[in-house]
């Protein structure tokens, strides 16, 4: 078996990612490996309209994006790691989620990716897309998927509407 030196854990801070983080930390501890926590901030879509409207919206959108990035950077830096102290790097990048996860795995010579999945099936998976599925198909290394079952009452009670795909 190949020695595990670098473990990538992409996170969106959801319940499935929290469960995957526990497994990633256990692997890192057991293999004396380095853990890379990654959060990808999606790029904002371009704005269409008249010149002045576009300029005004772009300024507001840029400020919103900077605020969001700062909020996510703080969340990533403060994200608690379960268990013992392990060498950890926390990385925030902007871009398309799947390509950025794959880039981090390649650029950081990751030996395994440990990620959470919401476990959508059927039509929900097609409508929402599956980051986990795309990463698994294209990853340069093994991928460990961690799914939190919505059938477990304690877990389901802790999920937010965003985590189960409910819009308000």
N, C-alpha and C positions, 0 to 999 in steps of 0.2 A: 504494500500500500504506500502510495506517495505521501510524504510528510506534509502536513498542513502547516503553512507558515503565515498565510494571509487569508483572512475571512472577510468577505464583503457582506454587509447587512444594509440593503436599501430600506428606507423607512418613510412612511407617510404618517407616522405616529398613531396609527389605528390600532385597535385591539389585536388583530392578527399579527401586526408587526411587533407588538410588545411581546407576544408569545414567541415569535421567531427570534427576537433579541435574546430571550432567555436561553434558547438553544444555541445561538451563535456565541454567547458568552461562555456557555459550558464547553463548547468545542474549543474556543480560544484558550480557556483555562486548561483543559485536558491535554491540548497539544502545544501549550506554551506559544500560542500564535498571536499575531497582531490582528486587531479588529478594526475594520474601517466602517464607520457609520456614515451613510450617504443619504442626503435628502436632495431631491431634484425639484427645483422651482420651475414650473412650466413657463415658457415664454408667453407674453401677452400677444393676442392676435392684433394685426394691424387695424387701424381705424380708417373708415371711409367717410367721405362727406366733403363739404366745402372747405377751402383752405383755412379760414379762421376757426371754424368748428373743429377741424382736425387738429389744428395747433393747440387749441384750448383743451380738447379731450386728451391729446397726447401728453400735455404737461400734467394733467390730473392723473392719467394712467401711469406715467413714469413715477410720480410721487407715491401712488398706491402700491406700485410694484416694489419700490425701494422700502416702503414701510413693511410690506409683506415679507420681503427677503430678510429684513432685520428681525422681524418677529420669528421667522423660521430658523434663522441663525441662532438666536437666543434659545429657542426651544431645543435645537439640536445640541447646543453646548451644555444645556442643563438636563438633558435626557438622562435619567439615572440608569446606571448599569447594575444588573443584579449580580450578586456573588462577589468574588474576590477581585482585586485590582488586576487588570490586564492592560497591556499596551493598546492604546486606542487612538485612532485618528478620526476626527469628525470633519466631514466635507460637505459643503453646500455648493451646488452648481445650478446654473440656469440652462434650460434647454428641454428637448424632448425626453421624456422619462426613460423609455427603453434604450435608446441609443446612449444616453448618459450613463446608465447602469452598466451597459456592456463596455463602454469606454473605460469606466473606472476599473472594472474587472480586468481588462487587458492592461491598462496603463500601470496598475498597482500589482500586477502579477498575482492576482488572487487565485487561490487553490480551490475555493468553494464559495458559493453565494448562498446565504441563508436568508430567505425572505418569506414574509407572510402573504397569504392569499385569502381573499374573501370567499373563495370557493363558489363563485357564481356558476350556475349551470344553465343549459338551454338558452332561451331567448335573452335572459338577463346578461349572460356572458357576451353575446353578440352585440347587444346594445351598448353595454358599458365598456367592452373591450377587455382584454386581459393582459395586463403588464406582466404578471407572473408567467403566463403561458408563452408570451413572446420572448421573455428573457430565457426561459428554459430551452426553447428551440434554438436560440442563437448564441447562448453563452459559451465562452471559451473554456469553461471549467464546469464541474458538477454543480447542480443547483438543488438545494434542499428547500422544499416547500412546506410551510407550516400553515395549516388551516384550522381556524377556530370554528367549531360547529355551533350554529345558531340554535341547535336543539338543546344545548346545555343551558338550563334556566339562569344559572348564576352569570354566565358569560353574556347571554342575550340581554339580561337586565342592565349590564354595564355598557352596552353598545349605544352610541349616539345615532340619531337619525342619519347623519352623513355616512356612518360606517355600514349601515344596512341599505343605503341607497334610497332613503325616503326623503323626498323634498317637501318643504313646508310652504 
